């Protein structure tokens, strides 16, 4: 059974970890990885690209991501296997100028062969640690309603469903899909403002 995730605020990047007897290296993006991300995106299969928030085959998307990292709006952790290949990433997005500055969005992706092995949980722990140490109170994720298995994993890790938005996502073929917003709260919800 999956238990609630504990944010790891003590991670120092770069770092290494072993998951199921395989070694992985974790680095923080600095914005200079555009070519690496382009190659990673070009190697993705169609099924992996359907619900990816940004199209990593589009150089404008990668440019935007790198710009956000450079500006401090995004903190991204890259995951490397022992062969030195990127196998996934997790990002924390925050706009410190908005009235939602206490909230961050987590985005995560792992290649298929690295899923359901505990690597995603480790990555989420790192990103939640970055969020907590950065003073965030809530971290949310957007999940296609068509992926109940991911929702269940997140629920066991301590995320709770906040909303279901009809036709909120659009896939590369132009089909719309419902989106579930799930959130991890670092403190118990208060009664301020009558909420």
ZADO-1210 file (C-alpha; in nm, 4 decimals, padded with zeros to 6 digits):
<atoms>
<atom x="00.0000" y="00.0000" z="00.0000" code="UNK" pos="1"/>
<atom x="00.1258" y="00.3455" z="-00.0879" code="UNK" pos="2"/>
<atom x="00.1548" y="00.5779" z="00.2108" code="UNK" pos="3"/>
<atom x="00.1375" y="00.9548" z="00.2353" code="UNK" pos="4"/>
<atom x="00.4431" y="01.1198" z="00.0878" code="UNK" pos="5"/>
<atom x="00.6813" y="01.3163" z="00.3053" code="UNK" pos="6"/>
<atom x="00.8356" y="01.6227" z="00.1387" code="UNK" pos="7"/>
<atom x="01.2144" y="01.5984" z="00.1403" code="UNK" pos="8"/>
<atom x="01.3492" y="01.9458" z="00.2126" code="UNK" pos="9"/>
<atom x="01.7034" y="01.8194" z="00.2683" code="UNK" pos="10"/>
<atom x="01.7856" y="01.7215" z="-00.0891" code="UNK" pos="11"/>
<atom x="02.0958" y="01.8879" z="-00.2297" code="UNK" pos="12"/>
<atom x="02.1227" y="01.8806" z="-00.6078" code="UNK" pos="13"/>
<atom x="02.2796" y="01.7111" z="-00.7897" code="UNK" pos="14"/>
<atom x="02.2113" y="01.3897" z="-00.6023" code="UNK" pos="15"/>
<atom x="02.1848" y="01.0179" z="-00.6673" code="UNK" pos="16"/>
<atom x="01.9469" y="00.7453" z="-00.5560" code="UNK" pos="17"/>
<atom x="01.8918" y="00.3781" z="-00.6221" code="UNK" pos="18"/>
<atom x="01.5418" y="00.2569" z="-00.7072" code="UNK" pos="19"/>
<atom x="01.4852" y="-00.1160" z="-00.7569" code="UNK" pos="20"/>
<atom x="01.8612" y="-00.1726" z="-00.7885" code="UNK" pos="21"/>
<atom x="01.8977" y="00.0891" z="-01.0631" code="UNK" pos="22"/>
<atom x="02.0961" y="00.4097" z="-01.0087" code="UNK" pos="23"/>
<atom x="01.9556" y="00.7496" z="-01.1001" code="UNK" pos="24"/>
<atom x="02.0987" y="01.0998" z="-01.0900" code="UNK" pos="25"/>
<atom x="01.8848" y="01.4070" z="-01.0196" code="UNK" pos="26"/>
<atom x="01.9852" y="01.7560" z="-01.1289" code="UNK" pos="27"/>
<atom x="01.8160" y="02.0955" z="-01.1165" code="UNK" pos="28"/>
<atom x="01.7683" y="02.2581" z="-01.4550" code="UNK" pos="29"/>
<atom x="01.9510" y="02.5845" z="-01.5085" code="UNK" pos="30"/>
<atom x="01.7954" y="02.6739" z="-01.8449" code="UNK" pos="31"/>
<atom x="02.0839" y="02.5546" z="-02.0638" code="UNK" pos="32"/>
<atom x="01.9328" y="02.2094" z="-02.1319" code="UNK" pos="33"/>
<atom x="01.7247" y="02.3070" z="-02.4365" code="UNK" pos="34"/>
<atom x="01.8996" y="02.0726" z="-02.6804" code="UNK" pos="35"/>
<atom x="01.8780" y="01.7802" z="-02.4363" code="UNK" pos="36"/>
<atom x="01.5058" y="01.8405" z="-02.3876" code="UNK" pos="37"/>
<atom x="01.4546" y="01.8635" z="-02.7640" code="UNK" pos="38"/>
<atom x="01.6172" y="01.5237" z="-02.8126" code="UNK" pos="39"/>
<atom x="01.4154" y="01.3811" z="-02.5233" code="UNK" pos="40"/>
<atom x="01.0900" y="01.5155" z="-02.6735" code="UNK" pos="41"/>
<atom x="01.1756" y="01.3851" z="-03.0202" code="UNK" pos="42"/>
<atom x="01.2133" y="01.0339" z="-02.8780" code="UNK" pos="43"/>
<atom x="00.8718" y="01.0238" z="-02.7115" code="UNK" pos="44"/>
<atom x="00.6054" y="00.7891" z="-02.8448" code="UNK" pos="45"/>
<atom x="00.2626" y="00.9233" z="-02.9404" code="UNK" pos="46"/>
<atom x="00.0923" y="00.7762" z="-02.6322" code="UNK" pos="47"/>
<atom x="00.3375" y="00.9546" z="-02.4018" code="UNK" pos="48"/>
<atom x="00.2762" y="01.2873" z="-02.5749" code="UNK" pos="49"/>
<atom x="-00.1057" y="01.2818" z="-02.5560" code="UNK" pos="50"/>
<atom x="-00.1404" y="01.4241" z="-02.2052" code="UNK" pos="51"/>
<atom x="00.1908" y="01.6043" z="-02.1722" code="UNK" pos="52"/>
<atom x="00.1216" y="01.9628" z="-02.0673" code="UNK" pos="53"/>
<atom x="00.3657" y="02.1054" z="-02.3209" code="UNK" pos="54"/>
<atom x="00.4797" y="01.9708" z="-02.6529" code="UNK" pos="55"/>
<atom x="00.8492" y="01.8908" z="-02.6159" code="UNK" pos="56"/>
<atom x="00.8788" y="01.8554" z="-02.9928" code="UNK" pos="57"/>
<atom x="00.8027" y="02.2283" z="-03.0203" code="UNK" pos="58"/>
<atom x="01.1126" y="02.4478" z="-02.9756" code="UNK" pos="59"/>
<atom x="00.8966" y="02.7413" z="-02.8557" code="UNK" pos="60"/>
<atom x="00.7703" y="02.5313" z="-02.5643" code="UNK" pos="61"/>
<atom x="01.1234" y="02.4339" z="-02.4654" code="UNK" pos="62"/>
<atom x="01.2389" y="02.7951" z="-02.5003" code="UNK" pos="63"/>
<atom x="00.9511" y="02.9078" z="-02.2740" code="UNK" pos="64"/>
<atom x="01.0358" y="02.6398" z="-02.0171" code="UNK" pos="65"/>
<atom x="01.4034" y="02.7426" z="-02.0103" code="UNK" pos="66"/>
<atom x="01.3046" y="03.1102" z="-01.9794" code="UNK" pos="67"/>
<atom x="01.0790" y="03.0294" z="-01.6819" code="UNK" pos="68"/>
<atom x="01.3625" y="02.8356" z="-01.5159" code="UNK" pos="69"/>
<atom x="01.5996" y="03.1285" z="-01.5711" code="UNK" pos="70"/>
<atom x="01.3455" y="03.3743" z="-01.4283" code="UNK" pos="71"/>
<atom x="01.2847" y="03.1616" z="-01.1173" code="UNK" pos="72"/>
<atom x="00.9192" y="03.0893" z="-01.2016" code="UNK" pos="73"/>
<atom x="00.9947" y="02.7209" z="-01.2513" code="UNK" pos="74"/>
<atom x="01.2220" y="02.4774" z="-01.0693" code="UNK" pos="75"/>
<atom x="01.2708" y="02.1548" z="-01.2612" code="UNK" pos="76"/>
<atom x="01.4401" y="01.8330" z="-01.1579" code="UNK" pos="77"/>
<atom x="01.5773" y="01.6157" z="-01.4383" code="UNK" pos="78"/>
<atom x="01.6162" y="01.2405" z="-01.3876" code="UNK" pos="79"/>
<atom x="01.9080" y="01.0618" z="-01.5552" code="UNK" pos="80"/>
<atom x="01.9681" y="00.6877" z="-01.5764" code="UNK" pos="81"/>
<atom x="02.3117" y="00.5261" z="-01.5368" code="UNK" pos="82"/>
<atom x="02.3690" y="00.5571" z="-01.9149" code="UNK" pos="83"/>
<atom x="02.3387" y="00.9376" z="-01.8860" code="UNK" pos="84"/>
<atom x="01.9999" y="00.9617" z="-02.0595" code="UNK" pos="85"/>
<atom x="01.7115" y="01.1761" z="-01.9380" code="UNK" pos="86"/>
<atom x="01.4291" y="00.9425" z="-01.8347" code="UNK" pos="87"/>
<atom x="01.1948" y="01.1994" z="-01.6833" code="UNK" pos="88"/>
<atom x="01.1460" y="01.5238" z="-01.5007" code="UNK" pos="89"/>
<atom x="00.9367" y="01.7005" z="-01.2407" code="UNK" pos="90"/>
<atom x="00.8723" y="02.0729" z="-01.2226" code="UNK" pos="91"/>
<atom x="00.7351" y="02.3164" z="-00.9700" code="UNK" pos="92"/>
<atom x="00.5741" y="02.6252" z="-01.1197" code="UNK" pos="93"/>
<atom x="00.4916" y="02.9357" z="-00.9191" code="UNK" pos="94"/>
<atom x="00.4135" y="03.2988" z="-00.9917" code="UNK" pos="95"/>
<atom x="00.5243" y="03.5010" z="-00.6904" code="UNK" pos="96"/>
<atom x="00.3456" y="03.8153" z="-00.8120" code="UNK" pos="97"/>
<atom x="-00.0117" y="03.6828" z="-00.8108" code="UNK" pos="98"/>
<atom x="-00.2651" y="03.6423" z="-00.5334" code="UNK" pos="99"/>
<atom x="-00.2074" y="03.2680" z="-00.5730" code="UNK" pos="100"/>
<atom x="00.1615" y="03.3062" z="-00.4833" code="UNK" pos="101"/>
<atom x="00.1149" y="03.0548" z="-00.1985" code="UNK" pos="102"/>
<atom x="00.0276" y="02.7853" z="-00.4556" code="UNK" pos="103"/>
<atom x="00.2543" y="02.5947" z="-00.6907" code="UNK" pos="104"/>
<atom x="00.1826" y="02.3528" z="-00.9723" code="UNK" pos="105"/>
<atom x="00.3706" y="02.0243" z="-00.9961" code="UNK" pos="106"/>
<atom x="00.4210" y="01.8622" z="-01.3353" code="UNK" pos="107"/>
<atom x="00.5866" y="01.5247" z="-01.3685" code="UNK" pos="108"/>
<atom x="00.6719" y="01.2833" z="-01.6454" code="UNK" pos="109"/>
<atom x="00.8616" y="00.9549" z="-01.6567" code="UNK" pos="110"/>
<atom x="00.9212" y="00.7278" z="-01.9527" code="UNK" pos="111"/>
<atom x="00.6938" y="00.4226" z="-01.9410" code="UNK" pos="112"/>
<atom x="00.9567" y="00.1703" z="-01.8284" code="UNK" pos="113"/>
<atom x="01.0341" y="00.3843" z="-01.5224" code="UNK" pos="114"/>
<atom x="00.6762" y="00.4191" z="-01.3952" code="UNK" pos="115"/>
<atom x="00.5203" y="00.2299" z="-01.1035" code="UNK" pos="116"/>
<atom x="00.8622" y="00.1546" z="-00.9534" code="UNK" pos="117"/>
<atom x="00.8823" y="00.4241" z="-00.6848" code="UNK" pos="118"/>
<atom x="01.0829" y="00.6720" z="-00.8925" code="UNK" pos="119"/>
<atom x="00.7827" y="00.9035" z="-00.9341" code="UNK" pos="120"/>
<atom x="00.7213" y="00.8990" z="-00.5605" code="UNK" pos="121"/>
<atom x="01.0846" y="00.9935" z="-00.4989" code="UNK" pos="122"/>
<atom x="01.0601" y="01.2755" z="-00.7538" code="UNK" pos="123"/>
<atom x="00.7354" y="01.4024" z="-00.5996" code="UNK" pos="124"/>
<atom x="00.9016" y="01.4022" z="-00.2573" code="UNK" pos="125"/>
<atom x="01.1834" y="01.6176" z="-00.3953" code="UNK" pos="126"/>
<atom x="00.9475" y="01.8649" z="-00.5629" code="UNK" pos="127"/>
<atom x="00.7257" y="01.8895" z="-00.2540" code="UNK" pos="128"/>
<atom x="01.0439" y="01.9549" z="-00.0536" code="UNK" pos="129"/>
<atom x="01.1308" y="02.2416" z="-00.2895" code="UNK" pos="130"/>
<atom x="00.7754" y="02.3725" z="-00.2463" code="UNK" pos="131"/>
<atom x="00.7773" y="02.3555" z="00.1318" code="UNK" pos="132"/>
<atom x="01.1232" y="02.5131" z="00.1627" code="UNK" pos="133"/>
<atom x="01.0026" y="02.7882" z="-00.0743" code="UNK" pos="134"/>
<atom x="00.7129" y="02.8705" z="00.1579" code="UNK" pos="135"/>
<atom x="00.4315" y="02.7302" z="-00.0554" code="UNK" pos="136"/>
<atom x="00.1166" y="02.6158" z="00.1233" code="UNK" pos="137"/>
<atom x="-00.0478" y="02.4157" z="-00.1565" code="UNK" pos="138"/>
<atom x="00.0849" y="02.2195" z="-00.4544" code="UNK" pos="139"/>
<atom x="-00.1608" y="02.1088" z="-00.7207" code="UNK" pos="140"/>
<atom x="-00.1489" y="01.8718" z="-01.0152" code="UNK" pos="141"/>
<atom x="-00.3736" y="01.8496" z="-01.3202" code="UNK" pos="142"/>
<atom x="-00.4668" y="01.4936" z="-01.4150" code="UNK" pos="143"/>
<atom x="-00.6791" y="01.3784" z="-01.7102" code="UNK" pos="144"/>
<atom x="-00.9937" y="01.2109" z="-01.5776" code="UNK" pos="145"/>
<atom x="-00.9074" y="00.9223" z="-01.8125" code="UNK" pos="146"/>
<atom x="-00.6147" y="00.8320" z="-01.5840" code="UNK" pos="147"/>
<atom x="-00.7791" y="00.7067" z="-01.2614" code="UNK" pos="148"/>
<atom x="-00.4723" y="00.4981" z="-01.1731" code="UNK" pos="149"/>
<atom x="-00.2621" y="00.8149" z="-01.1419" code="UNK" pos="150"/>
<atom x="-00.5350" y="00.9808" z="-00.9362" code="UNK" pos="151"/>
<atom x="-00.5355" y="00.6809" z="-00.7014" code="UNK" pos="152"/>
<atom x="-00.1563" y="00.6908" z="-00.6561" code="UNK" pos="153"/>
<atom x="-00.1728" y="01.0646" z="-00.5822" code="UNK" pos="154"/>
<atom x="-00.4587" y="01.0110" z="-00.3354" code="UNK" pos="155"/>
<atom x="-00.2488" y="00.7591" z="-00.1424" code="UNK" pos="156"/>
<atom x="00.0418" y="01.0052" z="-00.1426" code="UNK" pos="157"/>
<atom x="-00.1703" y="01.2713" z="00.0301" code="UNK" pos="158"/>
<atom x="-00.3234" y="01.4647" z="-00.2615" code="UNK" pos="159"/>
<atom x="-00.6982" y="01.5334" z="-00.2577" code="UNK" pos="160"/>
<atom x="-00.9334" y="01.6086" z="-00.5440" code="UNK" pos="161"/>
<atom x="-01.0267" y="01.9764" z="-00.5530" code="UNK" pos="162"/>
<atom x="-01.2216" y="02.0075" z="-00.8797" code="UNK" pos="163"/>
<atom x="-01.3274" y="01.8388" z="-01.2015" code="UNK" pos="164"/>
<atom x="-01.3227" y="02.0641" z="-01.5074" code="UNK" pos="165"/>
<atom x="-01.5173" y="01.9427" z="-01.8119" code="UNK" pos="166"/>
<atom x="-01.3448" y="01.9564" z="-02.1530" code="UNK" pos="167"/>
<atom x="-01.0472" y="02.1397" z="-02.0011" code="UNK" pos="168"/>
<atom x="-00.7717" y="01.9489" z="-02.1850" code="UNK" pos="169"/>
<atom x="-00.7207" y="01.9044" z="-02.5565" code="UNK" pos="170"/>
<atom x="-00.5044" y="01.6302" z="-02.7052" code="UNK" pos="171"/>
<atom x="-00.2910" y="01.6568" z="-03.0212" code="UNK" pos="172"/>
<atom x="-00.5827" y="01.5260" z="-03.2311" code="UNK" pos="173"/>
<atom x="-00.8152" y="01.8016" z="-03.1056" code="UNK" pos="174"/>
<atom x="-01.0268" y="01.5849" z="-02.8712" code="UNK" pos="175"/>
<atom x="-01.1225" y="01.7433" z="-02.5392" code="UNK" pos="176"/>
<atom x="-01.0982" y="01.5637" z="-02.2047" code="UNK" pos="177"/>
<atom x="-01.2057" y="01.6336" z="-01.8486" code="UNK" pos="178"/>
<atom x="-00.9366" y="01.7354" z="-01.5998" code="UNK" pos="179"/>
<atom x="-00.9132" y="01.6601" z="-01.2281" code="UNK" pos="180"/>
<atom x="-00.7293" y="01.9114" z="-01.0089" code="UNK" pos="181"/>
<atom x="-00.5681" y="01.7466" z="-00.7064" code="UNK" pos="182"/>
<atom x="-00.3846" y="01.9301" z="-00.4279" code="UNK" pos="183"/>
<atom x="-00.1339" y="01.8559" z="-00.1541" code="UNK" pos="184"/>
<atom x="-00.1743" y="02.0916" z="00.1411" code="UNK" pos="185"/>
<atom x="00.1115" y="02.1547" z="00.3828" code="UNK" pos="186"/>
<atom x="-00.1250" y="02.2798" z="00.6510" code="UNK" pos="187"/>
<atom x="-00.4833" y="02.2157" z="00.7431" code="UNK" pos="188"/>
<atom x="-00.7328" y="02.4338" z="00.5615" code="UNK" pos="189"/>
<atom x="-00.8373" y="02.7317" z="00.7697" code="UNK" pos="190"/>
<atom x="-01.1638" y="02.9188" z="00.7946" code="UNK" pos="191"/>
<atom x="-01.0291" y="03.2590" z="00.6858" code="UNK" pos="192"/>
<atom x="-01.2597" y="03.4422" z="00.4496" code="UNK" pos="193"/>
<atom x="-01.5488" y="03.2099" z="00.5244" code="UNK" pos="194"/>
<atom x="-01.4176" y="02.9291" z="00.3007" code="UNK" pos="195"/>
</atoms>
